Amino acid sequence: MTEWFDMGKYGLYVWSSYGLFALMLLWDLLWPWWKGRSLRQQILHRARREHARQQSTSELPLP
Amino acid sequence: MNPIVRWFHQLGSPPYFYWFAGRAMPWFYGAALPMLLWGVWTALYVVPVDYQQGDSYRILFIHVPAAWMSLFIYFVMCVNAFIALVWRIKLSELLAMHSAPLGAAFTLLTLLTGSLWGKPMWGTWWTWDARLTSELVLLFLYLGVMGLYAAIEDRRSAARAAGFLALIGIINVPIVHFSVEWWNTLHQGATIKLFGRSSMDPSMIAPLIALAFATKLWFLGSLLARTRVALVEAEIGKEWVRESLVNPKATRGESA
């Protein structure tokens, strides 16, 4: 097993290449998810505020 | 109308694309992942050691697919930028602009893994050689497209300007590809040939092909995911966005 990690003394170069690849894929997977989540919160926040405004205006006494 | 043509027209509609991308995306990732895992496993564990380069050549299985992707994504970006400029299709603008980040990431990965391979084999992290320099120019082109897109306030004129820059930059794609033939470089020539004999052992070709396909499928899944989110951002005030986010089950975007 240690032999496998050593990669015939090229371990550092080989494993860091594969590590960078994994990091890149992870970043790529998380970015749209994270961005979508923040947009969803923004939209829900806006919808709630609008709803609250409608509620408060309907409670006002008619002139 | 021909059903395929009609489907293409329908795909241009933001609510429909949002629905479609949401359904198709998991399939792309789902198909890419097992191929990716098999490819990495085979590349690291199964294939034999190279008689000249020892284990260091295992970097090839990341470096070469990443390099292919850096050019492939640039091409996809340009096709979309061209459609966006000629027919003014908003979806194509977004597809072009959201190809760029992953393209830049693959280009950077190519340069970094190349560097990590170059150090033990050539004795240097970097050299101003035709292949390396043209790949670096490719990275700057991606960054230029992303920077220009981010710098202009109006999203649609930003996409048009950045798309135009992308189209001018396509001249670099054949330069990257043929640099090893046109100039005397330290970088080796193509080992894998689409036409003619490849100078690589068949047992080593299998994981390389698997990773090349896996990265392509992954890119398609990622492009759908990114464009889907970008579409929500672009149309944030619209009714379909609110409907599909507040009530995600009401689908197919037929309201718009």
Boltz contact constraints between the chains, C-beta under 6 A:
constraints:
  - contact:
      token1: [A, 7]
      token2: [B, 55]
      max_distance: 6.0
  - contact:
      token1: [A, 8]
      token2: [B, 54]
      max_distance: 6.0
  - contact:
      token1: [A, 8]
      token2: [B, 55]
      max_distance: 6.0
  - contact:
      token1: [A, 10]
      token2: [B, 55]
      max_distance: 6.0
  - contact:
      token1: [A, 10]
      token2: [B, 56]
      max_distance: 6.0
  - contact:
      token1: [A, 10]
      token2: [B, 120]
      max_distance: 6.0
  - contact:
      token1: [A, 13]
      token2: [B, 56]
      max_distance: 6.0
  - contact:
      token1: [A, 13]
      token2: [B, 116]
      max_distance: 6.0
  - contact:
      token1: [A, 13]
      token2: [B, 120]
      max_distance: 6.0
  - contact:
      token1: [A, 14]
      token2: [B, 58]
      max_distance: 6.0
  - contact:
      token1: [A, 14]
      token2: [B, 59]
      max_distance: 6.0
  - contact:
      token1: [A, 16]
      token2: [B, 116]
      max_distance: 6.0
  - contact:
      token1: [A, 17]
      token2: [B, 59]
      max_distance: 6.0
  - contact:
      token1: [A, 17]
      token2: [B, 62]
      max_distance: 6.0
  - contact:
      token1: [A, 17]
      token2: [B, 113]
      max_distance: 6.0
  - contact:
      token1: [A, 17]
      token2: [B, 116]
      max_distance: 6.0
  - contact:
      token1: [A, 20]
      token2: [B, 112]
      max_distance: 6.0
  - contact:
      token1: [A, 21]
      token2: [B, 62]
      max_distance: 6.0
  - contact:
      token1: [A, 24]
      token2: [B, 105]
      max_distance: 6.0
  - contact:
      token1: [A, 24]
      token2: [B, 109]
      max_distance: 6.0
  - contact:
      token1: [A, 28]
      token2: [B, 102]
      max_distance: 6.0
  - contact:
      token1: [A, 28]
      token2: [B, 222]
      max_distance: 6.0
  - contact:
      token1: [A, 32]
      token2: [B, 225]
      max_distance: 6.0
  - contact:
      token1: [A, 32]
      token2: [B, 226]
      max_distance: 6.0
  - contact:
      token1: [A, 32]
      token2: [B, 229]
      max_distance: 6.0
  - contact:
      token1: [A, 35]
      token2: [B, 229]
      max_distance: 6.0
  - contact:
      token1: [A, 36]
      token2: [B, 229]
      max_distance: 6.0
  - contact:
      token1: [A, 39]
      token2: [B, 232]
      max_distance: 6.0
  - contact:
      token1: [A, 39]
      token2: [B, 233]
      max_distance: 6.0
  - contact:
      token1: [A, 40]
      token2: [B, 245]
      max_distance: 6.0
  - contact:
      token1: [A, 43]
      token2: [B, 245]
      max_distance: 6.0
